[in-house]
Amino acid sequence: MHGDFKFNLMRMNLLKLGEKENIKLNNLDGFFEDKGISDVSSKEIKAQLEHLAKENYLSEKSDNEYELTGEGKKELAEVKTAIKKF
């Protein structure tokens, strides 16, 4: 899968996970493979979490834990609407 698509899919899935629970980096083993996104490294996951935090969609609770923000909830709602139209 092309990197741009891969990283966007990773970010969407991370936001969706954050809707249910705080995102813990240590608990993501196999998470992306179950979503059809293969060859994902811990470094890539951390980079995407940091990207989402920089965009104010996640807040960093600790080095390995993130929480969905109000902005993240709004973005996720927009993504869900767009995907329904896909």
Biopython code that builds the backbone (N, CA, C, O; Angstrom):
import numpy as np
from Bio.PDB.StructureBuilder import StructureBuilder

atoms = [
    (1, "MET", "N", (0.855, -1.172, 0.000)),
    (1, "MET", "CA", (0.000, 0.000, 0.000)),
    (1, "MET", "C", (0.904, 1.239, 0.000)),
    (1, "MET", "O", (1.903, 1.286, 0.718)),
    (2, "HIS", "N", (0.552, 2.215, -0.793)),
    (2, "HIS", "CA", (1.302, 3.469, -0.860)),
    (2, "HIS", "C", (1.302, 4.141, 0.513)),
    (2, "HIS", "O", (0.295, 4.120, 1.221)),
    (3, "GLY", "N", (2.419, 4.726, 0.875)),
    (3, "GLY", "CA", (2.586, 5.323, 2.193)),
    (3, "GLY", "C", (1.526, 6.338, 2.565)),
    (3, "GLY", "O", (1.047, 6.340, 3.699)),
    (4, "ASP", "N", (1.146, 7.208, 1.628)),
    (4, "ASP", "CA", (0.137, 8.221, 1.940)),
    (4, "ASP", "C", (-1.185, 7.581, 2.358)),
    (4, "ASP", "O", (-1.804, 8.009, 3.332)),
    (5, "PHE", "N", (-1.612, 6.567, 1.628)),
    (5, "PHE", "CA", (-2.853, 5.869, 1.978)),
    (5, "PHE", "C", (-2.696, 5.145, 3.309)),
    (5, "PHE", "O", (-3.575, 5.201, 4.169)),
    (6, "LYS", "N", (-1.578, 4.475, 3.464)),
    (6, "LYS", "CA", (-1.311, 3.717, 4.690)),
    (6, "LYS", "C", (-1.396, 4.627, 5.914)),
    (6, "LYS", "O", (-2.074, 4.302, 6.889)),
    (7, "PHE", "N", (-0.705, 5.770, 5.861)),
    (7, "PHE", "CA", (-0.677, 6.652, 7.026)),
    (7, "PHE", "C", (-2.037, 7.281, 7.291)),
    (7, "PHE", "O", (-2.416, 7.458, 8.449)),
    (8, "ASN", "N", (-2.775, 7.622, 6.243)),
    (8, "ASN", "CA", (-4.123, 8.157, 6.448)),
    (8, "ASN", "C", (-5.043, 7.110, 7.064)),
    (8, "ASN", "O", (-5.826, 7.423, 7.961)),
    (9, "LEU", "N", (-4.957, 5.880, 6.593)),
    (9, "LEU", "CA", (-5.769, 4.807, 7.179)),
    (9, "LEU", "C", (-5.372, 4.554, 8.628)),
    (9, "LEU", "O", (-6.228, 4.314, 9.480)),
    (10, "MET", "N", (-4.086, 4.609, 8.900)),
    (10, "MET", "CA", (-3.629, 4.447, 10.283)),
    (10, "MET", "C", (-4.228, 5.535, 11.170)),
    (10, "MET", "O", (-4.730, 5.246, 12.256)),
    (11, "ARG", "N", (-4.176, 6.778, 10.711)),
    (11, "ARG", "CA", (-4.698, 7.887, 11.514)),
    (11, "ARG", "C", (-6.202, 7.755, 11.741)),
    (11, "ARG", "O", (-6.683, 7.994, 12.848)),
    (12, "MET", "N", (-6.944, 7.377, 10.706)),
    (12, "MET", "CA", (-8.394, 7.201, 10.869)),
    (12, "MET", "C", (-8.696, 6.113, 11.893)),
    (12, "MET", "O", (-9.566, 6.278, 12.748)),
    (13, "ASN", "N", (-7.972, 5.000, 11.801)),
    (13, "ASN", "CA", (-8.195, 3.909, 12.743)),
    (13, "ASN", "C", (-7.774, 4.279, 14.158)),
    (13, "ASN", "O", (-8.404, 3.840, 15.120)),
    (14, "LEU", "N", (-6.732, 5.071, 14.302)),
    (14, "LEU", "CA", (-6.326, 5.524, 15.634)),
    (14, "LEU", "C", (-7.384, 6.444, 16.239)),
    (14, "LEU", "O", (-7.698, 6.326, 17.423)),
    (15, "LEU", "N", (-7.932, 7.353, 15.448)),
    (15, "LEU", "CA", (-8.997, 8.219, 15.958)),
    (15, "LEU", "C", (-10.212, 7.396, 16.365)),
    (15, "LEU", "O", (-10.814, 7.649, 17.409)),
    (16, "LYS", "N", (-10.574, 6.419, 15.554)),
    (16, "LYS", "CA", (-11.726, 5.563, 15.876)),
    (16, "LYS", "C", (-11.482, 4.786, 17.162)),
    (16, "LYS", "O", (-12.386, 4.650, 17.987)),
    (17, "LEU", "N", (-10.267, 4.275, 17.339)),
    (17, "LEU", "CA", (-9.929, 3.581, 18.585)),
    (17, "LEU", "C", (-10.028, 4.544, 19.764)),
    (17, "LEU", "O", (-10.528, 4.179, 20.828)),
    (18, "GLY", "N", (-9.552, 5.777, 19.572)),
    (18, "GLY", "CA", (-9.607, 6.777, 20.630)),
    (18, "GLY", "C", (-11.020, 7.148, 21.042)),
    (18, "GLY", "O", (-11.245, 7.644, 22.146)),
    (19, "GLU", "N", (-11.961, 6.908, 20.158)),
    (19, "GLU", "CA", (-13.374, 7.149, 20.472)),
    (19, "GLU", "C", (-13.854, 6.169, 21.547)),
    (19, "GLU", "O", (-14.738, 6.495, 22.340)),
    (20, "LYS", "N", (-13.272, 4.978, 21.569)),
    (20, "LYS", "CA", (-13.677, 3.919, 22.497)),
    (20, "LYS", "C", (-12.881, 3.923, 23.794)),
    (20, "LYS", "O", (-13.423, 3.657, 24.866)),
    (21, "GLU", "N", (-11.578, 4.231, 23.687)),
    (21, "GLU", "CA", (-10.675, 4.120, 24.841)),
    (21, "GLU", "C", (-9.422, 4.946, 24.584)),
    (21, "GLU", "O", (-9.138, 5.334, 23.451)),
    (22, "ASN", "N", (-8.675, 5.211, 25.659)),
    (22, "ASN", "CA", (-7.380, 5.855, 25.469)),
    (22, "ASN", "C", (-6.494, 4.931, 24.646)),
    (22, "ASN", "O", (-6.557, 3.710, 24.787)),
    (23, "ILE", "N", (-5.681, 5.512, 23.800)),
    (23, "ILE", "CA", (-4.805, 4.744, 22.914)),
    (23, "ILE", "C", (-3.490, 4.506, 23.623)),
    (23, "ILE", "O", (-2.801, 5.455, 23.997)),
    (24, "LYS", "N", (-3.143, 3.256, 23.808)),
    (24, "LYS", "CA", (-1.889, 2.884, 24.461)),
    (24, "LYS", "C", (-0.999, 2.212, 23.431)),
    (24, "LYS", "O", (-1.341, 1.164, 22.884)),
    (25, "LEU", "N", (0.145, 2.825, 23.175)),
    (25, "LEU", "CA", (1.071, 2.331, 22.162)),
    (25, "LEU", "C", (1.400, 0.861, 22.378)),
    (25, "LEU", "O", (1.510, 0.101, 21.416)),
    (26, "ASN", "N", (1.557, 0.459, 23.624)),
    (26, "ASN", "CA", (1.934, -0.925, 23.931)),
    (26, "ASN", "C", (0.822, -1.929, 23.640)),
    (26, "ASN", "O", (1.078, -3.132, 23.598)),
    (27, "ASN", "N", (-0.403, -1.457, 23.439)),
    (27, "ASN", "CA", (-1.540, -2.356, 23.201)),
    (27, "ASN", "C", (-1.928, -2.459, 21.729)),
    (27, "ASN", "O", (-3.001, -2.971, 21.410)),
    (28, "LEU", "N", (-1.075, -1.982, 20.831)),
    (28, "LEU", "CA", (-1.453, -1.934, 19.419)),
    (28, "LEU", "C", (-0.871, -3.067, 18.583)),
    (28, "LEU", "O", (-0.959, -3.031, 17.355)),
    (29, "ASP", "N", (-0.280, -4.070, 19.222)),
    (29, "ASP", "CA", (0.242, -5.215, 18.469)),
    (29, "ASP", "C", (-0.893, -5.899, 17.714)),
    (29, "ASP", "O", (-1.881, -6.314, 18.320)),
    (30, "GLY", "N", (-0.760, -6.017, 16.418)),
    (30, "GLY", "CA", (-1.760, -6.681, 15.591)),
    (30, "GLY", "C", (-2.967, -5.826, 15.243)),
    (30, "GLY", "O", (-3.795, -6.235, 14.430)),
    (31, "PHE", "N", (-3.083, -4.651, 15.840)),
    (31, "PHE", "CA", (-4.253, -3.794, 15.617)),
    (31, "PHE", "C", (-4.424, -3.441, 14.142)),
    (31, "PHE", "O", (-5.522, -3.552, 13.598)),
    (32, "PHE", "N", (-3.348, -3.019, 13.502)),
    (32, "PHE", "CA", (-3.453, -2.582, 12.113)),
    (32, "PHE", "C", (-3.582, -3.750, 11.148)),
    (32, "PHE", "O", (-4.248, -3.629, 10.120)),
    (33, "GLU", "N", (-2.964, -4.865, 11.457)),
    (33, "GLU", "CA", (-3.108, -6.047, 10.605)),
    (33, "GLU", "C", (-4.564, -6.484, 10.559)),
    (33, "GLU", "O", (-5.056, -6.908, 9.513)),
    (34, "ASP", "N", (-5.259, -6.381, 11.700)),
    (34, "ASP", "CA", (-6.687, -6.717, 11.751)),
    (34, "ASP", "C", (-7.524, -5.768, 10.896)),
    (34, "ASP", "O", (-8.650, -6.097, 10.522)),
    (35, "LYS", "N", (-6.979, -4.598, 10.589)),
    (35, "LYS", "CA", (-7.671, -3.598, 9.772)),
    (35, "LYS", "C", (-7.234, -3.645, 8.310)),
    (35, "LYS", "O", (-7.661, -2.815, 7.508)),
    (36, "GLY", "N", (-6.377, -4.623, 7.957)),
    (36, "GLY", "CA", (-5.918, -4.760, 6.577)),
    (36, "GLY", "C", (-4.729, -3.893, 6.225)),
    (36, "GLY", "O", (-4.413, -3.716, 5.049)),
    (37, "ILE", "N", (-4.062, -3.347, 7.237)),
    (37, "ILE", "CA", (-2.889, -2.492, 7.018)),
    (37, "ILE", "C", (-1.675, -3.274, 7.506)),
    (37, "ILE", "O", (-1.506, -3.486, 8.706)),
    (38, "SER", "N", (-0.837, -3.699, 6.572)),
    (38, "SER", "CA", (0.283, -4.570, 6.946)),
    (38, "SER", "C", (1.599, -3.811, 7.022)),
    (38, "SER", "O", (1.709, -2.662, 6.593)),
    (39, "ASP", "N", (2.586, -4.490, 7.578)),
    (39, "ASP", "CA", (3.953, -3.961, 7.689)),
    (39, "ASP", "C", (3.999, -2.615, 8.403)),
    (39, "ASP", "O", (4.584, -1.657, 7.898)),
    (40, "VAL", "N", (3.383, -2.548, 9.575)),
    (40, "VAL", "CA", (3.373, -1.325, 10.372)),
    (40, "VAL", "C", (4.357, -1.491, 11.527)),
    (40, "VAL", "O", (4.249, -2.427, 12.319)),
    (41, "SER", "N", (5.306, -0.581, 11.611)),
    (41, "SER", "CA", (6.301, -0.639, 12.685)),
    (41, "SER", "C", (5.865, 0.227, 13.868)),
    (41, "SER", "O", (5.027, 1.117, 13.724)),
    (42, "SER", "N", (6.435, -0.040, 15.015)),
    (42, "SER", "CA", (6.170, 0.780, 16.206)),
    (42, "SER", "C", (6.565, 2.228, 15.963)),
    (42, "SER", "O", (5.902, 3.150, 16.437)),
    (43, "LYS", "N", (7.640, 2.419, 15.229)),
    (43, "LYS", "CA", (8.109, 3.772, 14.905)),
    (43, "LYS", "C", (7.062, 4.520, 14.070)),
    (43, "LYS", "O", (6.815, 5.704, 14.296)),
    (44, "GLU", "N", (6.451, 3.823, 13.107)),
    (44, "GLU", "CA", (5.403, 4.442, 12.286)),
    (44, "GLU", "C", (4.178, 4.782, 13.130)),
    (44, "GLU", "O", (3.577, 5.843, 12.962)),
    (45, "ILE", "N", (3.815, 3.883, 14.033)),
    (45, "ILE", "CA", (2.658, 4.136, 14.897)),
    (45, "ILE", "C", (2.913, 5.360, 15.761)),
    (45, "ILE", "O", (2.064, 6.246, 15.858)),
    (46, "LYS", "N", (4.078, 5.410, 16.386)),
    (46, "LYS", "CA", (4.430, 6.549, 17.246)),
    (46, "LYS", "C", (4.406, 7.847, 16.439)),
    (46, "LYS", "O", (3.914, 8.866, 16.922)),
    (47, "ALA", "N", (4.932, 7.816, 15.217)),
    (47, "ALA", "CA", (4.942, 9.013, 14.369)),
    (47, "ALA", "C", (3.520, 9.479, 14.056)),
    (47, "ALA", "O", (3.254, 10.681, 14.047)),
    (48, "GLN", "N", (2.606, 8.545, 13.801)),
    (48, "GLN", "CA", (1.224, 8.919, 13.493)),
    (48, "GLN", "C", (0.507, 9.444, 14.734)),
    (48, "GLN", "O", (-0.300, 10.369, 14.636)),
    (49, "LEU", "N", (0.790, 8.869, 15.891)),
    (49, "LEU", "CA", (0.220, 9.384, 17.137)),
    (49, "LEU", "C", (0.706, 10.809, 17.393)),
    (49, "LEU", "O", (-0.078, 11.677, 17.777)),
    (50, "GLU", "N", (1.987, 11.045, 17.182)),
    (50, "GLU", "CA", (2.552, 12.383, 17.360)),
    (50, "GLU", "C", (1.952, 13.364, 16.352)),
    (50, "GLU", "O", (1.693, 14.521, 16.683)),
    (51, "HIS", "N", (1.733, 12.898, 15.122)),
    (51, "HIS", "CA", (1.108, 13.741, 14.095)),
    (51, "HIS", "C", (-0.297, 14.159, 14.544)),
    (51, "HIS", "O", (-0.659, 15.332, 14.449)),
    (52, "LEU", "N", (-1.076, 13.208, 15.027)),
    (52, "LEU", "CA", (-2.436, 13.512, 15.476)),
    (52, "LEU", "C", (-2.426, 14.439, 16.693)),
    (52, "LEU", "O", (-3.301, 15.294, 16.827)),
    (53, "ALA", "N", (-1.454, 14.275, 17.569)),
    (53, "ALA", "CA", (-1.333, 15.160, 18.733)),
    (53, "ALA", "C", (-0.970, 16.578, 18.286)),
    (53, "ALA", "O", (-1.492, 17.556, 18.822)),
    (54, "LYS", "N", (-0.083, 16.681, 17.314)),
    (54, "LYS", "CA", (0.316, 17.994, 16.782)),
    (54, "LYS", "C", (-0.880, 18.710, 16.150)),
    (54, "LYS", "O", (-0.990, 19.934, 16.229)),
    (55, "GLU", "N", (-1.771, 17.943, 15.527)),
    (55, "GLU", "CA", (-2.982, 18.500, 14.911)),
    (55, "GLU", "C", (-4.079, 18.775, 15.944)),
    (55, "GLU", "O", (-5.155, 19.258, 15.593)),
    (56, "ASN", "N", (-3.808, 18.470, 17.209)),
    (56, "ASN", "CA", (-4.741, 18.654, 18.323)),
    (56, "ASN", "C", (-5.940, 17.700, 18.257)),
    (56, "ASN", "O", (-7.009, 18.009, 18.782)),
    (57, "TYR", "N", (-5.761, 16.555, 17.618)),
    (57, "TYR", "CA", (-6.805, 15.532, 17.586)),
    (57, "TYR", "C", (-6.636, 14.542, 18.733)),
    (57, "TYR", "O", (-7.596, 13.887, 19.139)),
    (58, "LEU", "N", (-5.434, 14.437, 19.248)),
    (58, "LEU", "CA", (-5.134, 13.616, 20.417)),
    (58, "LEU", "C", (-4.354, 14.461, 21.410)),
    (58, "LEU", "O", (-3.631, 15.381, 21.026)),
    (59, "SER", "N", (-4.507, 14.141, 22.688)),
    (59, "SER", "CA", (-3.644, 14.752, 23.701)),
    (59, "SER", "C", (-2.799, 13.633, 24.303)),
    (59, "SER", "O", (-3.276, 12.520, 24.523)),
    (60, "GLU", "N", (-1.554, 13.952, 24.557)),
    (60, "GLU", "CA", (-0.624, 12.954, 25.089)),
    (60, "GLU", "C", (-0.769, 12.900, 26.606)),
    (60, "GLU", "O", (-0.514, 13.885, 27.298)),
    (61, "LYS", "N", (-1.177, 11.746, 27.115)),
    (61, "LYS", "CA", (-1.339, 11.544, 28.557)),
    (61, "LYS", "C", (-0.009, 11.143, 29.194)),
    (61, "LYS", "O", (0.295, 11.528, 30.323)),
    (62, "SER", "N", (0.780, 10.360, 28.447)),
    (62, "SER", "CA", (2.120, 9.929, 28.857)),
    (62, "SER", "C", (2.872, 9.592, 27.576)),
    (62, "SER", "O", (2.344, 9.782, 26.480)),
    (63, "ASP", "N", (4.091, 9.097, 27.700)),
    (63, "ASP", "CA", (4.875, 8.756, 26.508)),
    (63, "ASP", "C", (4.185, 7.726, 25.627)),
    (63, "ASP", "O", (4.405, 7.701, 24.416)),
    (64, "ASN", "N", (3.362, 6.885, 26.216)),
    (64, "ASN", "CA", (2.752, 5.781, 25.474)),
    (64, "ASN", "C", (1.230, 5.788, 25.492)),
    (64, "ASN", "O", (0.611, 4.800, 25.098)),
    (65, "GLU", "N", (0.612, 6.873, 25.939)),
    (65, "GLU", "CA", (-0.851, 6.905, 26.027)),
    (65, "GLU", "C", (-1.393, 8.242, 25.513)),
    (65, "GLU", "O", (-0.885, 9.314, 25.841)),
    (66, "TYR", "N", (-2.436, 8.136, 24.702)),
    (66, "TYR", "CA", (-3.059, 9.312, 24.088)),
    (66, "TYR", "C", (-4.569, 9.254, 24.287)),
    (66, "TYR", "O", (-5.158, 8.179, 24.396)),
    (67, "GLU", "N", (-5.182, 10.442, 24.332)),
    (67, "GLU", "CA", (-6.626, 10.563, 24.515)),
    (67, "GLU", "C", (-7.205, 11.420, 23.391)),
    (67, "GLU", "O", (-6.601, 12.414, 22.989)),
    (68, "LEU", "N", (-8.365, 11.035, 22.889)),
    (68, "LEU", "CA", (-9.047, 11.788, 21.837)),
    (68, "LEU", "C", (-9.534, 13.128, 22.395)),
    (68, "LEU", "O", (-10.128, 13.176, 23.473)),
    (69, "THR", "N", (-9.284, 14.205, 21.663)),
    (69, "THR", "CA", (-9.729, 15.540, 22.077)),
    (69, "THR", "C", (-11.075, 15.871, 21.426)),
    (69, "THR", "O", (-11.582, 15.116, 20.597)),
    (70, "GLY", "N", (-11.632, 16.999, 21.815)),
    (70, "GLY", "CA", (-12.857, 17.473, 21.173)),
    (70, "GLY", "C", (-12.661, 17.692, 19.680)),
    (70, "GLY", "O", (-13.536, 17.364, 18.879)),
    (71, "GLU", "N", (-11.509, 18.248, 19.308)),
    (71, "GLU", "CA", (-11.191, 18.435, 17.888)),
    (71, "GLU", "C", (-11.080, 17.089, 17.175)),
    (71, "GLU", "O", (-11.498, 16.951, 16.026)),
    (72, "GLY", "N", (-10.521, 16.112, 17.858)),
    (72, "GLY", "CA", (-10.409, 14.773, 17.284)),
    (72, "GLY", "C", (-11.774, 14.150, 17.045)),
    (72, "GLY", "O", (-11.986, 13.469, 16.042)),
    (73, "LYS", "N", (-12.696, 14.384, 17.966)),
    (73, "LYS", "CA", (-14.060, 13.868, 17.808)),
    (73, "LYS", "C", (-14.741, 14.503, 16.599)),
    (73, "LYS", "O", (-15.434, 13.826, 15.840)),
    (74, "LYS", "N", (-14.537, 15.816, 16.427)),
    (74, "LYS", "CA", (-15.115, 16.509, 15.271)),
    (74, "LYS", "C", (-14.529, 15.969, 13.965)),
    (74, "LYS", "O", (-15.256, 15.712, 13.006)),
    (75, "GLU", "N", (-13.215, 15.804, 13.942)),
    (75, "GLU", "CA", (-12.548, 15.298, 12.735)),
    (75, "GLU", "C", (-13.032, 13.892, 12.402)),
    (75, "GLU", "O", (-13.297, 13.582, 11.240)),
    (76, "LEU", "N", (-13.148, 13.048, 13.413)),
    (76, "LEU", "CA", (-13.612, 11.681, 13.195)),
    (76, "LEU", "C", (-15.035, 11.678, 12.636)),
    (76, "LEU", "O", (-15.347, 10.886, 11.747)),
    (77, "ALA", "N", (-15.888, 12.544, 13.140)),
    (77, "ALA", "CA", (-17.258, 12.636, 12.623)),
    (77, "ALA", "C", (-17.253, 13.029, 11.148)),
    (77, "ALA", "O", (-18.028, 12.489, 10.359)),
    (78, "GLU", "N", (-16.382, 13.969, 10.773)),
    (78, "GLU", "CA", (-16.282, 14.376, 9.370)),
    (78, "GLU", "C", (-15.764, 13.234, 8.497)),
    (78, "GLU", "O", (-16.242, 13.034, 7.380)),
    (79, "VAL", "N", (-14.793, 12.495, 9.005)),
    (79, "VAL", "CA", (-14.244, 11.352, 8.261)),
    (79, "VAL", "C", (-15.327, 10.302, 8.047)),
    (79, "VAL", "O", (-15.469, 9.770, 6.946)),
    (80, "LYS", "N", (-16.088, 10.005, 9.094)),
    (80, "LYS", "CA", (-17.156, 9.007, 8.977)),
    (80, "LYS", "C", (-18.187, 9.431, 7.929)),
    (80, "LYS", "O", (-18.650, 8.601, 7.146)),
    (81, "THR", "N", (-18.543, 10.707, 7.910)),
    (81, "THR", "CA", (-19.495, 11.217, 6.922)),
    (81, "THR", "C", (-18.942, 11.067, 5.511)),
    (81, "THR", "O", (-19.650, 10.632, 4.602)),
    (82, "ALA", "N", (-17.680, 11.427, 5.332)),
    (82, "ALA", "CA", (-17.057, 11.329, 4.006)),
    (82, "ALA", "C", (-16.964, 9.881, 3.538)),
    (82, "ALA", "O", (-17.191, 9.594, 2.363)),
    (83, "ILE", "N", (-16.634, 8.972, 4.443)),
    (83, "ILE", "CA", (-16.501, 7.558, 4.069)),
    (83, "ILE", "C", (-17.853, 6.985, 3.655)),
    (83, "ILE", "O", (-17.919, 6.154, 2.748)),
    (84, "LYS", "N", (-18.922, 7.414, 4.301)),
    (84, "LYS", "CA", (-20.253, 6.937, 3.914)),
    (84, "LYS", "C", (-20.576, 7.306, 2.469)),
    (84, "LYS", "O", (-21.323, 6.597, 1.795)),
    (85, "LYS", "N", (-20.014, 8.415, 2.000)),
    (85, "LYS", "CA", (-20.265, 8.878, 0.634)),
    (85, "LYS", "C", (-19.299, 8.265, -0.368)),
    (85, "LYS", "O", (-19.459, 8.475, -1.571)),
    (86, "PHE", "N", (-18.311, 7.520, 0.084)),
    (86, "PHE", "CA", (-17.272, 6.948, -0.777)),
    (86, "PHE", "C", (-17.812, 5.846, -1.656)),
    (86, "PHE", "O", (-17.066, 5.260, -2.440)),
]
sb = StructureBuilder()
sb.init_structure("model")
sb.init_model(0)
sb.init_chain("A")
sb.init_seg("    ")
for serial, (resi, resn, name, xyz) in enumerate(atoms, 1):
    if name == "N":
        sb.init_residue(resn, " ", resi, " ")
    sb.init_atom(name, np.array(xyz, "f"), 0.0, 1.0, " ", f" {name:<3s}", serial, name[0])
structure = sb.get_structure()
